[in-house]
Amino acid sequence: MRRTVLVVDAANVVGSRPDGWWKDRAGAARRLHEELLVGDTPHDEIVLVLEGAAKGGVRPGRDAHVRTVHAPKDGDSEIERQTRAALDAGHVVTVITADNFLRARVQGMGAMAMSPSWLLDHL
């Protein structure tokens, strides 16, 4: 079955809001996860990619339609891996990131790319 998958660059989304996230990266990741659980996004599945200290805020695994992934190294490489896996499974993929280089790479794979502000407008 063809599904719509949203891959979220958590660092970019959290970093787009000047709400003191830098003081508590794990807490900011937890708040984003909670917003994704109840937000109004038009996607069947959301993949939340966490890196660094943000990984302490949400355990890896699935909660309803949100699957949290802890990047073993850098977030961009994990976002690319998650995007490729979803595309290979035949899904329609949108990546949320402000990183122009990452946007170009995932678009080159066949995914769409949207800004963090697009996602925040749906939460």
N, C-alpha and C positions, 0 to 999 in steps of 0.2 A: 504494500500500500504506500502510495506517495504521500509523504508528510511534509509539513512546513517546519523547519528547524531554525531557531534563532540562537546564534552563538554570540555570547556577550563577553566582551573584553572588560572585565570588572574594574581593572585598574583605571581604564579610560573613563568609564561611566562615573565611578566614585570621584575621580579627580576632576570631573567637570562641574562639581558642586562645591563651592567654598564654604563647607559647613564644619570645618575642623577635622575632617577625615584623617589628616596626617597625624593627629594625636592618638588615634585609635583605629588603625587600619582593619583590624579584625571586627570591631564593632560596625564600621562602615560597610564591610562585606556582609555582615549579618543583616543590616538594615536593607541593603539592596536585595538580598535573597528574599526577605520577607515581602518586599514590594513586588518582586517578580511573581511570588506565589499568588498574590491577589490582584495584580495589574491586569489591564485590559489589552493584551497583545493578541494579534491575529495569528498566533503560531501554535502548532500542536505540541511542540517540545521546545524548551529553553535550556541551553547548555551554558551554565555560568562558569567561566574559567577564572580561577583564583591563583595568585602567585604570591610568594613572599609571606610577609606577616599577615596578609589578608586570609591566608588559609586557616588561621586559627579561629576565624569567626564562623565558619560553616563546615560541617563534616562533608567529606566526599560522598556522593551517592544521590539517589533520587528522592525527591519530596514532591508528590503529585506530578505535575508536568515539568518541574524544574530539576535538572540533573546538574549537580555541582561536581566539577573536576578540579583537582589540585595539580597545577602544572609542576612537573618534576624539575624543570629548569626555568626557562623564561616563558612568559605567558604567550608571546607571539607564536612560538613554535607549537605550543599546545593548541592554540586557536586554529592554526593551519591544519594540525592533525585531526581535530574534531570536525573541521569544515570538510576536509577531504573524505573522511569516513562517512559523513552524512551524504555528500554528493555521490560517492561510490555506491551507497545504498539506494540511490535514486530519488533522494529527497530534494526539496527546494530549500536552499539555505540563504539566510541573511545574517551577516556579521555586523555587530555593533562595535565600532571603534572610531577613534579620532585620529588614529595613526595612518597617515596617507600612504606610507610604504606598505603597511599591512593590508590596507584597503585594496591597493593595486594588486597585491599577490593573491588575495582571495577572489577578487573579481576575475583575475586571470585563470583561476580554477573553474569559474562558472558560477560563483556565489554572488549575491547582491551585497552591498555594503551601505550601512546607514550610520548616521552620527549618534552620539550619546543623547543629544537633545531630542532626537526622534523617539528614542526609547523612553526618556523621561516624560515626554508628553503623553505616553500611554500608561504611565504608572500613577 
